[in-house]
Amino acid sequence: MNSASGHNPEWVRKILSITWLLPVLRIALVSAFLVGGISKLMDFPAAMAEQANFGLQPAALWAAAAIIVEIGGSLCVIFNRFVWLGAGGLGCLTAVAMFVANDFWNQSGAQFFGTFNSFFEHLGLIAALVLVTIMSDLKSNSGSDLK
């Protein structure tokens, strides 16, 4: 990572070296998952209805899996422990959501554009989860303490 950071302007390096920045970014990255998992946990019948709405059956099993992955995966990323597992689970959950809820290929008109954009937003989120996993692995292999 040092060779890449050497190409950034000094002011960018100063911002990126702020000690609390990475923990805050990890929280921001998984915030939608964490909030979604807690919301589903607080209203399990609504979580089951959401899964059933997308044709995922048995809805109770899909809802429970979503809650476990969203909360557990988020905590792995936030606390920088088993990031590969947490981010991987969140990425897989996001991929399922992409193909089930954002089937732009079956849409037309305004609905096409909404689902098309959402599909690629989800793809970008999966990429960010992969990047946070790579960063975690690079930092642990270099002996650097990434908080």
N, C-alpha and C positions, 0 to 999 in steps of 0.2 A: 504494500500500500504506500510505502514511502516514495517510491519512484513516481507513482501517479500523483501524489500530493505535491511533489516538487514542481509540477506544471501549473499549479493553481497560483493565482496572485496571493500575495502575503495577507491581504485582508480576508480572503476566503479561508486560508489556512488558519488564521486566528479564530474565525467563527467556528470552523470545524473542530478546533481543538478545545472548545468550551467543554468542561468536564461533564456537565449535566445534559449536554445536547443529545448524545446517543440514547440514554435511557428515555428521554422525552420522545425522541423519534420512534423508539420501539413501541412505546405506549400509543403514540399517534397511529402508527402503522396498523396495530391490531384493535384499535378502539371500536370500530364498527362491529367486529367479531365479539368483543367482550360485552359490549352493550346488548348486542343481539342475543348472545347466549344467556345473559342475565334476564333479559326480557322474556325469553322463551321459558326459562326456569320459573319465573314468577307467574306466568300464565300458560301452563302446559296445554290446556285445551286449545288455545289459540295457536300454539306452536304445532300441534297435531293438525289443525285445520289448514295451516299454511302448507304443510308437507302434502296433505291430501289434495289441496288446490293445484299443486304441481304434479299430481299423479304419482307421488312417491308413497308406496305402500309396503309394509304396514306403516301407517303414519306415525304411530306411537314410537316405533323403533327408529324411524328417521329423525323424529323430533328429539328423542333422547340422544342419538348419536350426534346430532347438530349441537346440542347443548354441551356435551362432553368435549367435542372437538373445539367449539368456539371458546369456551372458558379455559379448558386445559391447554389448548394450543396457544392461546393468548398469554397465559401465565408463563409458559415455556419461553416465549419470545421476550416478554417483559423482563423476566428475571435472568435471561441469557443462559438458560440451562436447557439442555436437550432441544436446542433451537431447531435442529434438523427435523425432530419429531413434531414439534409444535407447528412450525412453519409448513412442514410437509402436509400435516393434517389439514391445516387451514387452506393450503393450496389445493388439495384434493377436493375439499368441500366447496371451494370457490369454482373449481372446474365443473363439478356436478351442477352447481347453480347456473353457471354460464350456459351449459347445454340444455338444461331443463327450462329455465326461466327466460333466457334471452335467445330464443330460436328465431333470429332475424330472417333466416332463410324461408320461414313459413309465414312471414308477415309482408304487408304492403303498406304503401302510403306513410302517414306519420308514424304509425306503430313500427314500421320497418326501421326508421331512423332512430327511434328510441331504443329498441332492442339491439340494433347494430352497435350504437354507441356504448350501451351498457355491457355488451359482450366484450368489447375491446377494453373497457375500463376494468373489467374483471381480469382480463388477460394481463393488463399492466400490474394489477395487484398481485397476481401470481408471480410475475417477474420480480416485484419488490420483495416478496417472501423468499424467493430463491436468492436474491442478493443479500438479504439479511442473514441467511444461512451461510452463504459464502464468506461474508464479513466475519461472522462468529467463528468459523473454522480457521480463517486466516489469522485472526487475532490470537486464537488459542494455540495455533501451531507456531506463531512467532514469539510466544512467551509474553506478549503484551497483555496488560490487564485492561480489558474493555469492560467498563462498568455499565 
